[in-house]
Amino acid sequence: MGNFIKSLGKIVKTNGPAILACAGIVGMAASTVWAVKSTPKAMRNIEKRKEELDEANEPCTVKEVIKATWKCYLPSALIFATSSACILGSLKNLEKRNVALAALQTLSEQNLKEYIEKTRSVVGEKKEKTIHDEVMTDRVKSTGVMDNVIVSGNGKIPCVMTEENKLFESTANDIDRAINKLNARINGGEYISLNDLYYELGIDFTSIGDKVGWPANGNGIKRLFTSGLNDQDIPYLVFDFETGHGPVYGFDRM
C-alpha cells in the first residue's frame, strides 16, 4: 500500500500541470451545465418574488432579483472559481518548470563550453573540430533523415538542422543571410524564436519552435557548418549552433 501511494504521488507530481488543466476544463464544463440546470428554479424564484413585491406595491429591482436567485447559482459559481484556480495553478506550475529548465540548459551549456575549451587545449582546435564534425555526421546518419533524398537541382543542397533534425534545401550563404537578418533584430532589442529562423529558411513551424529562441540584446545566433555525403554520395550540409549561441527556453523573459 505504501509503495502504491508513493507511486501515485510521483505520478501526480510529474503530471501535476496536466491534471490541474484537465480538472479546470472539466470544472468549467460542469459549472456551465449546473448553471443551465439551475435557471428554471431561478426563474420560478423571480416570479414568486415579483408576486410578493406586487402585493406589497413595491418594484422588482435588480437587487431583488439577485436576492431571489443567488443561492441557485452559488454551486455553479464555486465550481467556476475552483476550475479557474486549477487552470491558473497549471499555468504557474508550467512557468516554474520552464524557469528551472532554462536554468538547467544554461548550466549544461556552460559545462559543455568548458569541456570543448579543455578538449581544444588538449588535442588542438583542428582535432576538436574533426571530432565535432564526425559527431554531427554520425547523428544525421543515425536519424535516417538523409536517406533517399531527392535533389531538386535548383542550385541548393540538402541541409539538416540538428536542433530538430529538420531537413530543408538551402545554401551556406542563404543561411548566413538569414542569421545576419535575425541578429540585427536581436541587437535592436527584439527576441527571436526558433520559428522565426524557420520562417527565414522556409522550414515548417513546430510547437517547440515557439518555446525556444534567442533573448533580446543577447549573444545572438552563431552557426557551425559540417558537410557530409549520404549513402547515395549526395552532399549535404549540417547546420548546428555554437555553444552559448543556440536557442534557449525562456528567451522571451530574459
Secondary structure as the mmCIF struct_conf table of DSSP 4:
data_model
#
loop_
_struct_conf.conf_type_id
_struct_conf.id
_struct_conf.beg_label_comp_id
_struct_conf.beg_label_asym_id
_struct_conf.beg_label_seq_id
_struct_conf.end_label_comp_id
_struct_conf.end_label_asym_id
_struct_conf.end_label_seq_id
HELX_RH_AL_P HELX_RH_AL_P1 GLY A 2 THR A 14
TURN_TY1_P TURN_TY1_P1 ASN A 15 ASN A 15
HELX_RH_AL_P HELX_RH_AL_P2 GLY A 16 GLU A 55
TURN_TY1_P TURN_TY1_P2 ALA A 56 ASN A 57
HELX_RH_AL_P HELX_RH_AL_P3 VAL A 62 VAL A 123
HELX_RH_AL_P HELX_RH_AL_P4 GLU A 125 THR A 143
TURN_TY1_P TURN_TY1_P3 GLY A 144 ASN A 148
BEND BEND1 ASN A 154 GLY A 155
STRN STRN1 ILE A 157 MET A 161
TURN_TY1_P TURN_TY1_P4 THR A 162 ASN A 165
STRN STRN2 LYS A 166 SER A 170
HELX_RH_AL_P HELX_RH_AL_P5 ALA A 172 ASN A 187
TURN_TY1_P TURN_TY1_P5 GLY A 188 GLY A 189
STRN STRN3 ILE A 192 SER A 193
HELX_RH_AL_P HELX_RH_AL_P6 LEU A 194 LEU A 201
TURN_TY1_P TURN_TY1_P6 GLY A 202 GLY A 202
HELX_LH_PP_P HELX_LH_PP_P1 ILE A 203 PHE A 205
BEND BEND2 SER A 207 SER A 207
HELX_RH_3T_P HELX_RH_3T_P1 ILE A 208 ASP A 210
TURN_TY1_P TURN_TY1_P7 LYS A 211 LYS A 211
STRN STRN4 VAL A 212 TRP A 214
TURN_TY1_P TURN_TY1_P8 ALA A 216 ASN A 217
BEND BEND3 GLY A 218 ASN A 219
STRN STRN5 ARG A 223 LEU A 229
TURN_TY1_P TURN_TY1_P9 ASP A 231 GLN A 232
STRN STRN6 PRO A 235 PHE A 241
TURN_TY1_P TURN_TY1_P10 THR A 243 GLY A 244
BEND BEND4 HIS A 245 GLY A 246
STRN STRN7 VAL A 248 TYR A 249
TURN_TY1_P TURN_TY1_P11 GLY A 250 GLY A 250
HELX_RH_3T_P HELX_RH_3T_P2 PHE A 251 ARG A 253
#
